[in-house]
Protein backbone atom coordinates (compact mmCIF):
# COMPACT_ATOMS: atom_id res chain seq x y z
CA UNK A 1 0.00 0.00 0.00
CA UNK A 2 2.80 2.38 0.93
CA UNK A 3 4.59 1.65 -2.35
CA UNK A 4 1.37 2.01 -4.40
CA UNK A 5 0.52 5.31 -2.68
CA UNK A 6 4.01 6.69 -3.30
CA UNK A 7 4.02 5.60 -6.96
CA UNK A 8 0.56 7.09 -7.58
CA UNK A 9 1.61 10.24 -5.74
CA UNK A 10 4.74 10.59 -7.87
CA UNK A 11 2.68 10.40 -11.07
CA UNK A 12 0.20 12.96 -9.70
CA UNK A 13 3.08 15.24 -8.65
CA UNK A 14 4.66 15.14 -12.11
CA UNK A 15 1.29 16.02 -13.65
CA UNK A 16 0.77 18.89 -11.22
CA UNK A 17 4.30 20.28 -11.57
CA UNK A 18 4.37 20.35 -15.36
CA UNK A 19 0.72 20.75 -16.35
CA UNK A 20 -1.29 22.11 -13.42
CA UNK A 21 0.95 24.68 -11.75
CA UNK A 22 1.12 27.99 -13.63
CA UNK A 23 4.38 29.37 -14.99
CA UNK A 24 6.03 31.92 -12.73
CA UNK A 25 6.09 35.40 -14.29
CA UNK A 26 9.70 36.52 -13.74
CA UNK A 27 11.71 33.27 -13.70
CA UNK A 28 9.60 31.29 -16.16
CA UNK A 29 9.81 27.54 -16.51
CA UNK A 30 12.95 27.08 -14.41
CA UNK A 31 10.96 28.04 -11.28
CA UNK A 32 9.41 24.52 -11.42
CA UNK A 33 12.62 23.26 -9.76
CA UNK A 34 11.02 24.79 -6.63
CA UNK A 35 8.61 21.80 -6.39
CA UNK A 36 11.42 19.32 -5.78
CA UNK A 37 13.95 21.63 -4.14
CA UNK A 38 11.71 22.80 -1.29
CA UNK A 39 10.16 19.38 -0.38
CA UNK A 40 13.61 17.75 -0.49
CA UNK A 41 14.88 20.47 1.88
CA UNK A 42 11.97 19.93 4.27
CA UNK A 43 12.55 16.19 4.28
CA UNK A 44 16.30 16.61 4.90
CA UNK A 45 15.56 18.79 7.94
CA UNK A 46 12.93 16.30 9.16
CA UNK A 47 15.46 13.49 8.64
CA UNK A 48 17.91 15.12 11.01
CA UNK A 49 15.09 15.62 13.54
CA UNK A 50 14.54 11.84 13.47
CA UNK A 51 18.30 11.28 13.91
CA UNK A 52 18.23 13.70 16.87
CA UNK A 53 15.32 11.83 18.54
CA UNK A 54 16.85 8.41 17.77
CA UNK A 55 20.20 9.52 19.20
CA UNK A 56 18.68 10.81 22.44
CA UNK A 57 16.64 7.62 22.90
CA UNK A 58 19.74 5.51 22.17
CA UNK A 59 21.91 7.31 24.74
CA UNK A 60 19.09 7.24 27.30
CA UNK A 61 17.55 3.78 26.87
CA UNK A 62 20.30 1.98 24.89
CA UNK A 63 17.75 0.38 22.58
CA UNK A 64 19.25 -1.03 19.41
CA UNK A 65 16.26 0.00 17.30
CA UNK A 66 16.73 3.70 18.04
CA UNK A 67 20.36 3.47 16.91
CA UNK A 68 19.33 1.58 13.76
CA UNK A 69 16.63 4.18 13.09
CA UNK A 70 19.12 7.04 13.37
CA UNK A 71 21.62 5.24 11.13
CA UNK A 72 19.01 4.37 8.48
CA UNK A 73 17.65 7.93 8.53
CA UNK A 74 21.15 9.36 8.06
CA UNK A 75 21.58 7.37 4.86
CA UNK A 76 18.17 8.29 3.41
CA UNK A 77 18.42 11.90 4.61
CA UNK A 78 21.80 12.22 2.92
CA UNK A 79 20.18 11.36 -0.45
CA UNK A 80 17.52 14.06 0.01
CA UNK A 81 20.06 16.64 1.20
CA UNK A 82 22.21 15.92 -1.88
CA UNK A 83 19.13 16.63 -4.04
CA UNK A 84 18.77 20.01 -2.30
CA UNK A 85 22.40 20.92 -2.93
CA UNK A 86 22.22 19.92 -6.60
CA UNK A 87 18.83 21.42 -7.49
CA UNK A 88 19.58 24.66 -5.60
CA UNK A 89 22.52 25.80 -7.78
CA UNK A 90 20.68 24.61 -10.92
CA UNK A 91 17.91 27.03 -9.99
CA UNK A 92 20.26 29.77 -8.70
CA UNK A 93 22.27 30.05 -11.92
CA UNK A 94 19.37 31.18 -14.17
CA UNK A 95 17.60 33.06 -11.36
CA UNK A 96 20.52 34.91 -9.67
CA UNK A 97 23.24 34.57 -12.31
CA UNK A 98 25.52 32.63 -9.93
CA UNK A 99 25.74 28.96 -8.97
CA UNK A 100 26.51 29.52 -5.31
CA UNK A 101 26.96 32.18 -2.65
CA UNK A 102 28.00 31.75 0.96
CA UNK A 103 24.86 33.24 2.49
CA UNK A 104 23.46 31.94 5.78
CA UNK A 105 20.85 29.53 4.37
CA UNK A 106 23.11 28.01 1.72
CA UNK A 107 26.07 27.67 4.06
CA UNK A 108 23.98 26.05 6.81
CA UNK A 109 22.44 23.61 4.31
CA UNK A 110 25.92 22.70 3.10
CA UNK A 111 26.89 22.20 6.75
CA UNK A 112 23.85 19.92 7.17
CA UNK A 113 25.06 17.84 4.22
CA UNK A 114 28.54 17.67 5.81
CA UNK A 115 26.93 16.50 9.06
CA UNK A 116 25.17 13.70 7.19
CA UNK A 117 28.51 12.76 5.58
CA UNK A 118 30.33 12.89 8.94
CA UNK A 119 27.67 10.69 10.55
CA UNK A 120 27.92 8.06 7.80
CA UNK A 121 31.73 8.16 7.74
CA UNK A 122 31.95 7.69 11.51
CA UNK A 123 29.55 4.77 11.24
CA UNK A 124 31.52 3.08 8.49
CA UNK A 125 35.10 3.72 9.61
CA UNK A 126 34.97 3.05 13.35
CA UNK A 127 35.68 -0.62 13.98
CA UNK A 128 33.97 -0.86 17.38
CA UNK A 129 30.17 -0.77 16.74
CA UNK A 130 29.34 0.38 20.29
CA UNK A 131 31.79 3.29 20.07
CA UNK A 132 30.48 4.21 16.61
CA UNK A 133 26.90 4.25 17.90
CA UNK A 134 27.86 6.49 20.85
CA UNK A 135 29.86 8.95 18.75
CA UNK A 136 27.19 9.08 16.04
CA UNK A 137 24.54 9.77 18.68
CA UNK A 138 26.62 12.74 19.89
CA UNK A 139 26.93 14.04 16.29
CA UNK A 140 23.16 13.54 15.86
CA UNK A 141 22.40 15.62 18.94
CA UNK A 142 24.92 18.42 18.43
CA UNK A 143 24.23 18.56 14.68
CA UNK A 144 20.56 19.29 15.31
CA UNK A 145 21.54 22.83 16.32
CA UNK A 146 22.40 23.40 12.65
CA UNK A 147 18.88 22.26 11.64
CA UNK A 148 17.26 24.82 13.96
CA UNK A 149 19.45 27.69 12.75
CA UNK A 150 19.08 26.57 9.11
CA UNK A 151 15.29 26.62 9.43
CA UNK A 152 15.27 30.07 11.04
CA UNK A 153 18.08 31.58 8.88
CA UNK A 154 15.76 33.09 6.24
CA UNK A 155 13.46 34.39 8.98
CA UNK A 156 16.21 35.96 11.10
CA UNK A 157 18.44 37.42 8.38
CA UNK A 158 17.93 38.95 4.94
CA UNK A 159 19.77 36.52 2.69
CA UNK A 160 20.31 35.97 -1.02
CA UNK A 161 18.07 32.93 -0.61
CA UNK A 162 14.36 33.90 -0.91
CA UNK A 163 12.29 34.47 2.22
CA UNK A 164 9.83 31.68 3.15
CA UNK A 165 6.73 31.50 0.94
CA UNK A 166 4.81 29.21 3.29
CA UNK A 167 4.42 30.04 7.01
CA UNK A 168 6.56 33.10 6.40
CA UNK A 169 4.35 35.90 7.67
CA UNK A 170 1.85 38.33 6.14
CA UNK A 171 3.97 39.27 3.11
CA UNK A 172 4.57 35.67 2.04
CA UNK A 173 2.24 33.63 -0.11
CA UNK A 174 1.79 31.61 -3.27
CA UNK A 175 -0.72 31.27 -6.09
CA UNK A 176 -3.29 28.66 -4.88
CA UNK A 177 -2.34 26.22 -7.70
CA UNK A 178 1.35 26.61 -6.90
CA UNK A 179 0.62 26.05 -3.22
CA UNK A 180 -1.46 22.93 -3.97
CA UNK A 181 1.36 21.54 -6.15
CA UNK A 182 3.95 22.28 -3.46
CA UNK A 183 1.87 20.59 -0.75
CA UNK A 184 1.22 17.49 -2.86
CA UNK A 185 4.92 17.30 -3.75
CA UNK A 186 5.84 17.72 -0.09
CA UNK A 187 3.46 14.87 0.88
CA UNK A 188 4.83 12.58 -1.81
CA UNK A 189 8.46 13.35 -0.88
CA UNK A 190 7.58 12.51 2.73
CA UNK A 191 5.99 9.22 1.61
CA UNK A 192 9.06 8.44 -0.51
CA UNK A 193 11.33 9.22 2.43
CA UNK A 194 9.47 6.80 4.71
CA UNK A 195 9.32 4.14 1.99
CA UNK A 196 13.11 4.27 1.56
CA UNK A 197 13.54 4.41 5.34
CA UNK A 198 11.44 1.25 5.76
CA UNK A 199 13.54 -0.53 3.13
CA UNK A 200 16.73 0.59 4.89
CA UNK A 201 15.39 -0.51 8.30
CA UNK A 202 14.52 -3.94 6.89
CA UNK A 203 18.14 -4.19 5.77
CA UNK A 204 19.32 -3.29 9.28
CA UNK A 205 16.98 -5.93 10.76
CA UNK A 206 18.37 -8.63 8.46
CA UNK A 207 21.93 -7.59 9.31
CA UNK A 208 21.11 -7.83 13.04
CA UNK A 209 19.54 -11.28 12.59
CA UNK A 210 22.62 -12.51 10.71
CA UNK A 211 25.02 -11.19 13.33
CA UNK A 212 22.93 -12.75 16.14
CA UNK A 213 22.98 -16.15 14.41
CA UNK A 214 26.75 -15.86 13.88
CA UNK A 215 27.21 -14.89 17.50
CA UNK A 216 25.23 -17.93 18.71
CA UNK A 217 27.15 -20.20 16.34
CA UNK A 218 30.51 -18.86 17.52
CA UNK A 219 29.40 -19.35 21.14
CA UNK A 220 28.37 -22.95 20.42
CA UNK A 221 31.65 -23.69 18.66
CA UNK A 222 33.64 -22.28 21.60
CA UNK A 223 31.44 -24.30 24.03
CA UNK A 224 32.10 -27.54 22.10
CA UNK B 1 11.83 23.39 -25.60
CA UNK B 2 12.46 22.29 -22.01
CA UNK B 3 14.74 24.55 -19.99
CA UNK B 4 18.13 22.79 -19.64
CA UNK B 5 18.48 23.59 -15.92
CA UNK B 6 15.01 22.18 -15.26
CA UNK B 7 15.81 19.07 -17.28
CA UNK B 8 19.11 18.44 -15.47
CA UNK B 9 17.54 19.05 -12.02
CA UNK B 10 14.65 16.61 -12.54
CA UNK B 11 16.86 14.01 -14.26
CA UNK B 12 19.30 14.12 -11.33
CA UNK B 13 16.55 13.77 -8.72
CA UNK B 14 14.94 10.75 -10.41
CA UNK B 15 18.27 9.14 -11.16
CA UNK B 16 19.58 9.41 -7.59
CA UNK B 17 16.36 7.97 -6.10
CA UNK B 18 16.25 5.10 -8.59
CA UNK B 19 19.92 4.30 -8.03
CA UNK B 20 19.50 4.36 -4.25
CA UNK B 21 16.37 2.14 -4.35
CA UNK B 22 18.22 -0.30 -6.65
CA UNK B 23 21.24 -0.26 -4.34
CA UNK B 24 19.02 -0.99 -1.31
CA UNK B 25 17.27 -3.92 -2.99
CA UNK B 26 20.65 -5.33 -4.15
CA UNK B 27 21.99 -5.16 -0.57
CA UNK B 28 18.80 -6.80 0.72
CA UNK B 29 19.08 -9.65 -1.81
CA UNK B 30 22.70 -10.29 -0.90
CA UNK B 31 21.94 -10.34 2.86
CA UNK B 32 18.92 -12.59 2.31
CA UNK B 33 21.08 -15.08 0.39
CA UNK B 34 23.63 -15.06 3.19
CA UNK B 35 20.93 -15.53 5.84
CA UNK B 36 19.37 -18.44 3.93
CA UNK B 37 22.78 -20.06 3.57
CA UNK B 38 23.53 -19.79 7.29
CA UNK B 39 20.06 -21.05 8.23
CA UNK B 40 20.28 -24.05 5.90
CA UNK B 41 23.73 -24.89 7.30
CA UNK B 42 22.29 -24.80 10.84
CA UNK B 43 19.38 -27.00 9.74
CA UNK B 44 21.85 -29.49 8.25
CA UNK B 45 24.15 -29.64 11.28
CA UNK B 46 21.48 -29.54 14.03
CA UNK B 47 20.08 -33.12 13.51
CA UNK B 48 23.61 -34.53 13.30
CA UNK B 49 24.64 -32.77 16.51
CA UNK B 50 21.45 -33.93 18.26
CA UNK B 51 21.97 -37.54 17.23
CA UNK B 52 25.64 -37.33 18.28
CA UNK B 53 24.63 -36.09 21.75
CA UNK B 54 21.88 -38.75 22.22
CA UNK B 55 24.35 -41.48 21.14
CA UNK B 56 26.87 -40.53 23.82
Interface residues (C-beta under 8 A of the other chain):
Chain A: X28 X29 X30 X32 X33 X36 X37 X40 X76 X79 X82 X83 X86 X87 X90 X91 X93 X94 X192 X196 X199 X200 X202 X203 X206 X207 X209 X210 X213 X214 X217
Chain B: X2 X3 X5 X6 X8 X9 X10 X12 X13 X16 X17 X20 X21 X24 X25 X27 X28 X31 X32 X34 X35 X38 X39 X42
